[in-house]
Amino acid sequence: MNIKFNNRDPVYIQVIRHFKEQIATGIFEPGQEIPSRRELANQLKINPNTAQRAYKEMEEQGLIFTERNLPSRITNNPEVIKAVREELILEAVHSFIASVQSINVPLDEALQLIKNHYEKSLEEQEGDA
């Protein structure tokens, strides 16, 4: 597991975001076992208390679950997974909208540019495969 931490956001928040991205993209599958808090702290070279705080928050959000003394796992709840994906998409959309509005790009032009770039990106991905 590899995360590039920034200096703006608390580390535990960045860990949670990483897990959300991995869940939304399907890299972490429903029910998949994840590293223990101590293992995660060692892998990411962060304080074990930071890993503990991230896991606690993710459990409260329903992203992960821990049964008795078994390893923690990614949620099996499709509604939670769908909500995580929508949350990340909306964050990107809000950021994009703020950027294009600040330079007065008309909606039609922005949508056409998105469509063209998206399709070009898909073609490039297919060419790499």
C-alpha positions as CSV (number, residue, x, y, z in Angstrom):
1,M,0.0,0.0,0.0
2,N,1.4,3.3,-1.0
3,I,0.0,6.8,-0.2
4,K,1.6,10.1,-0.9
5,F,0.7,12.3,2.0
6,N,0.2,16.0,1.7
7,N,0.8,18.6,4.4
8,R,-2.6,20.1,4.2
9,D,-4.9,17.4,5.5
10,P,-4.6,15.2,8.7
11,V,-2.9,11.9,7.9
12,Y,-5.9,9.8,9.1
13,I,-8.2,11.7,6.7
14,Q,-5.8,10.9,3.9
15,V,-5.8,7.2,4.9
16,I,-9.6,7.1,4.9
17,R,-9.7,8.8,1.4
18,H,-7.2,6.2,0.1
19,F,-9.5,3.4,1.4
20,K,-12.5,5.1,-0.2
21,E,-10.7,5.4,-3.5
22,Q,-9.7,1.7,-3.4
23,I,-13.2,0.7,-2.5
24,A,-14.8,2.9,-5.2
25,T,-12.5,1.5,-7.9
26,G,-12.9,-2.1,-6.9
27,I,-9.3,-2.6,-5.9
28,F,-10.6,-3.4,-2.4
29,E,-13.4,-5.9,-2.9
30,P,-16.4,-6.3,-0.6
31,G,-15.4,-8.6,2.4
32,Q,-11.7,-8.4,1.6
33,E,-9.4,-8.6,4.6
34,I,-7.3,-5.5,5.2
35,P,-4.1,-5.1,7.2
36,S,-4.3,-4.8,11.0
37,R,-3.9,-1.3,12.4
38,R,-0.3,-2.1,13.4
39,E,0.5,-3.6,9.9
40,L,-1.0,-0.5,8.2
41,A,1.0,1.8,10.5
42,N,4.2,-0.1,9.6
43,Q,3.4,-0.2,5.8
44,L,2.6,3.6,5.6
45,K,5.2,4.6,8.2
46,I,2.6,6.4,10.3
47,N,1.9,6.5,14.0
48,P,-0.2,3.5,15.2
49,N,-2.6,5.9,16.9
50,T,-3.2,7.5,13.5
51,A,-4.0,4.1,11.9
52,Q,-6.3,3.4,14.8
53,R,-8.1,6.7,14.4
54,A,-8.6,6.0,10.6
55,Y,-9.9,2.5,11.2
56,K,-12.3,3.8,14.0
57,E,-13.6,6.5,11.6
58,M,-14.0,4.0,8.8
59,E,-15.9,1.6,11.1
60,E,-18.2,4.4,12.1
61,Q,-18.8,5.3,8.4
62,G,-19.5,1.6,7.7
63,L,-16.6,1.3,5.3
64,I,-15.0,-1.6,7.2
65,F,-16.1,-4.0,9.9
66,T,-14.4,-6.1,12.5
67,E,-16.0,-9.1,14.1
68,R,-14.6,-10.2,17.5
69,N,-10.9,-10.9,17.2
70,L,-10.9,-11.5,13.4
71,P,-9.2,-9.2,10.9
72,S,-11.0,-6.1,9.7
73,R,-12.7,-6.4,6.3
74,I,-14.1,-4.1,3.7
75,T,-17.9,-3.7,3.9
76,N,-20.2,-6.0,2.0
77,N,-22.9,-3.4,1.9
78,P,-23.6,-2.4,-1.7
79,E,-25.3,0.8,-0.5
80,V,-22.2,2.0,1.4
81,I,-20.0,1.2,-1.6
82,K,-22.4,3.1,-3.9
83,A,-22.4,6.1,-1.6
84,V,-18.6,6.1,-1.4
85,R,-18.4,6.1,-5.2
86,E,-21.0,8.9,-5.5
87,E,-19.2,11.0,-2.8
88,L,-15.9,10.8,-4.7
89,I,-17.6,11.6,-8.0
90,L,-19.4,14.6,-6.5
91,E,-16.1,15.9,-5.0
92,A,-14.5,15.8,-8.4
93,V,-17.5,17.4,-10.1
94,H,-17.7,20.2,-7.5
95,S,-14.0,20.9,-7.9
96,F,-14.3,20.9,-11.7
97,I,-17.4,23.3,-11.6
98,A,-15.6,25.7,-9.4
99,S,-12.6,25.7,-11.7
100,V,-14.5,26.3,-14.9
101,Q,-16.9,28.8,-13.4
102,S,-13.9,30.9,-12.2
103,I,-12.8,31.3,-15.9
104,N,-16.4,31.8,-17.2
105,V,-16.5,28.6,-19.4
106,P,-20.1,28.1,-20.7
107,L,-21.7,24.8,-19.7
108,D,-22.1,23.6,-23.3
109,E,-18.4,24.2,-24.0
110,A,-17.3,22.5,-20.8
111,L,-19.5,19.5,-21.4
112,Q,-18.3,19.1,-25.0
113,L,-14.6,19.3,-23.8
114,I,-15.3,16.7,-21.1
115,K,-17.0,14.3,-23.6
116,N,-14.1,14.7,-26.1
117,H,-11.4,14.3,-23.6
118,Y,-13.1,11.3,-21.9
119,E,-13.6,9.5,-25.1
120,K,-10.0,10.2,-26.2
121,S,-8.8,8.9,-22.8
122,L,-10.7,5.7,-23.2
123,E,-9.3,5.2,-26.7
124,E,-5.7,5.6,-25.3
125,Q,-6.5,3.1,-22.5
126,E,-7.7,0.6,-25.1
127,G,-4.6,1.2,-27.2
128,D,-2.4,0.5,-24.1
129,A,-4.2,-2.8,-23.3
